[in-house]
Amino acid sequence: MAKDRIISHLACEKCRARNYTQVVTRNRKLGDLKLSKHCSSCRAHTMHKETK
């Protein structure tokens, strides 16, 4: 069961820093998820986009 899951990163759209990780299934399309999260580099809440 663990083989069908991969680690996805959430990257800040301003500074491109990868701050957060999450585990998703392989058959899900990457790049769809956008969340407003706190970026430690920008020190502000910014949009984070899902990357591989």
N, C-alpha and C positions, 0 to 999 in steps of 0.2 A: 503493500500500500504506500509506502514512503517514496517509491520511485516515481509516482505520478505528481509529485509536488516539487516546486522550485522556489528559490528565495528571490523575491522581487524587492527592489529598493525604491524609496520615494526621494526624488531629488528636487531641490528648491529651484523654481523657475528663474529667480533673480541671479543667484550666485552659483547655481549648479552643484551645490554641496549635497552629498547623499547623507541624509540625517536619519532616516527611518527605514526599517526592513519589515517585510511581512512574507508569510508563506502562502503561496497560491498554487492551484492546480495547473498542470501543463496545458490543458486544452483551453484555458482561458486566454483571451486576447490581451496582450500587454499594451500599456499606454492609454487605457481607457479611464483609469482612476485618477481623479484630481481632488485633493483635499487641502483645506486651509490648516496649516500646521505652523508651529513655532520653529523658526530657523535660528540656531545658535550662532551662526556666522553673521547673519543680517541683524540679529536681535530684534526680530519683528515677526508677526504672523504673515506668512506669504503662502501662495499656492504651491503645492508640491505635486509633481507629476510622477507617475509610476514608470520606472525604467527597469531594464533587465539586470 
